[in-house]
Amino acid sequence: MALQFELVTPEKLVRSDEAHMVVVPGVEGDFGVMEGHAPFMTTLKDGAIEIYASAGSEPERIAVSGGFAEVGDKGLTILAESIEG
């Protein structure tokens, strides 16, 4: 099973994909999200999202500035103010 993951900015849908795990820079600390994670919502600090395609793989990093992350029944949605790259 894989985590459904979306990265969105005010301008566009940047990415909609499946991942093994995504590490997110939350304001209270970085946190990892995998399939079946408990639902919650938090604000983001400036930093890098790390996307692991499979267990043990090297992460793809995408820099984000501000925004929110929501974990729900459909997976992880990141609403970033802006991204770099």
C-alpha positions as CSV (number, residue, x, y, z in Angstrom):
1,M,0.0,0.0,0.0
2,A,1.2,3.5,-0.7
3,L,0.4,7.0,0.6
4,Q,-1.5,9.3,-1.7
5,F,0.3,12.6,-1.8
6,E,-0.5,16.0,-3.3
7,L,1.5,19.2,-3.3
8,V,-0.4,22.3,-4.2
9,T,0.5,26.0,-4.5
10,P,-2.0,28.9,-5.0
11,E,-1.0,28.8,-8.7
12,K,-1.3,25.1,-9.5
13,L,-1.2,21.4,-8.6
14,V,2.5,20.7,-8.5
15,R,2.4,17.0,-7.8
16,S,-0.1,14.2,-7.3
17,D,1.6,10.9,-6.7
18,E,2.0,7.9,-4.5
19,A,4.9,7.5,-2.0
20,H,6.1,5.2,0.6
21,M,6.7,8.1,3.1
22,V,6.8,11.8,3.1
23,V,8.7,13.9,5.7
24,V,7.1,17.3,6.2
25,P,8.7,20.4,7.9
26,G,6.0,21.3,10.5
27,V,6.2,24.3,12.8
28,E,6.4,22.0,15.8
29,G,9.1,19.8,14.1
30,D,9.5,17.6,11.1
31,F,7.1,14.6,10.9
32,G,6.8,11.5,8.6
33,V,3.6,10.4,7.1
34,M,2.9,6.9,5.8
35,E,-0.2,5.1,4.6
36,G,-2.7,4.8,7.5
37,H,-1.4,7.8,9.5
38,A,-3.8,9.3,12.0
39,P,-5.7,12.4,10.6
40,F,-4.4,15.9,11.6
41,M,-3.6,19.3,10.2
42,T,-0.6,21.6,10.9
43,T,1.1,24.7,9.6
44,L,4.5,24.4,7.8
45,K,7.8,26.1,8.4
46,D,10.1,26.9,5.6
47,G,12.1,23.8,4.7
48,A,12.2,20.8,2.5
49,I,9.6,18.1,1.9
50,E,11.3,14.7,1.6
51,I,9.5,12.2,-0.7
52,Y,10.5,8.5,-0.3
53,A,9.3,6.5,-3.3
54,S,10.0,3.2,-1.6
55,A,11.4,1.9,1.7
56,G,15.1,2.5,1.8
57,S,15.2,4.8,-1.2
58,E,16.9,8.2,-1.3
59,P,14.4,11.0,-0.9
60,E,13.5,13.6,-3.5
61,R,13.5,17.0,-1.8
62,I,11.3,19.9,-2.7
63,A,11.8,23.2,-0.8
64,V,8.6,24.9,0.5
65,S,7.8,28.2,2.1
66,G,4.9,28.3,4.5
67,G,1.5,26.8,4.2
68,F,-0.4,23.9,5.7
69,A,-0.3,20.1,5.7
70,E,-3.4,17.9,6.1
71,V,-3.4,14.2,6.7
72,G,-6.8,12.6,6.1
73,D,-8.6,9.5,4.7
74,K,-7.4,10.3,1.2
75,G,-3.8,10.7,2.2
76,L,-1.5,13.8,2.6
77,T,-2.2,17.2,1.0
78,I,0.4,19.9,1.3
79,L,-0.8,23.5,0.6
80,A,2.4,25.4,0.2
81,E,2.6,29.2,-0.2
82,S,5.4,28.7,-2.6
83,I,8.0,26.1,-3.7
84,E,11.5,26.4,-5.1
85,G,12.7,24.3,-7.9
